[in-house]
Amino acid sequence: MPYQSDITQFLNQLKQQKPTLEEEQRKGRSLLWDKQPIDLEERDTQQQSSVHQTSYVYYQNF
């Protein structure tokens, strides 16, 4: 058997204990990174309806 580092052994053991681990990771990543396509009309509407805020709001009355 070829040499395996402690980390490799740990990961192999973890994958044996939890065979669905990689699939769960893919689902979690897809929640964060796989986004729906942007609707350009909706984005324009949101940009036009946003209220501009001054850079330092505490001194806007001076």
C-alpha positions as CSV (number, residue, x, y, z in Angstrom):
1,M,0.0,0.0,0.0
2,P,1.5,3.4,-1.0
3,Y,2.1,6.1,1.5
4,Q,-0.9,8.2,2.5
5,S,-0.6,11.3,4.6
6,D,-2.7,11.7,7.8
7,I,-5.0,14.2,6.0
8,T,-5.6,11.8,3.1
9,Q,-6.4,9.0,5.5
10,F,-8.7,11.2,7.5
11,L,-10.6,12.3,4.3
12,N,-10.9,8.7,3.1
13,Q,-12.2,7.6,6.5
14,L,-14.7,10.5,6.6
15,K,-16.0,9.7,3.1
16,Q,-16.5,6.0,4.2
17,Q,-18.4,7.1,7.3
18,K,-20.5,9.7,5.4
19,P,-21.0,8.5,1.8
20,T,-23.3,11.4,1.0
21,L,-20.9,14.1,2.2
22,E,-19.8,15.2,-1.3
23,E,-23.4,15.5,-2.5
24,E,-24.3,17.6,0.5
25,Q,-21.3,19.9,-0.2
26,R,-22.4,20.3,-3.8
27,K,-26.0,21.2,-2.7
28,G,-24.6,23.7,-0.2
29,R,-22.3,25.3,-2.8
30,S,-25.2,25.6,-5.2
31,L,-27.2,27.5,-2.7
32,L,-24.5,30.2,-2.5
33,W,-23.1,30.2,-6.0
34,D,-25.6,29.0,-8.5
35,K,-27.8,32.0,-9.1
36,Q,-30.8,32.6,-11.4
37,P,-30.2,34.7,-14.5
38,I,-30.6,38.5,-13.9
39,D,-33.7,40.0,-15.3
40,L,-32.4,43.3,-16.9
41,E,-35.7,45.1,-16.7
42,E,-36.2,44.3,-13.0
43,R,-32.6,45.4,-12.3
44,D,-33.2,48.7,-14.0
45,T,-36.4,49.2,-12.1
46,Q,-34.6,48.5,-8.8
47,Q,-31.8,50.9,-9.6
48,Q,-34.1,53.7,-10.6
49,S,-36.2,53.2,-7.4
50,S,-33.3,53.2,-5.0
51,V,-32.8,56.4,-2.9
52,H,-29.4,57.9,-3.0
53,Q,-27.9,58.3,0.4
54,T,-25.2,60.8,1.3
55,S,-21.8,59.4,2.1
56,Y,-21.9,60.5,5.7
57,V,-25.4,60.7,6.9
58,Y,-24.8,62.1,10.4
59,Y,-23.8,65.6,9.1
60,Q,-26.4,66.1,6.3
61,N,-28.2,68.9,8.2
62,F,-25.1,71.2,8.3
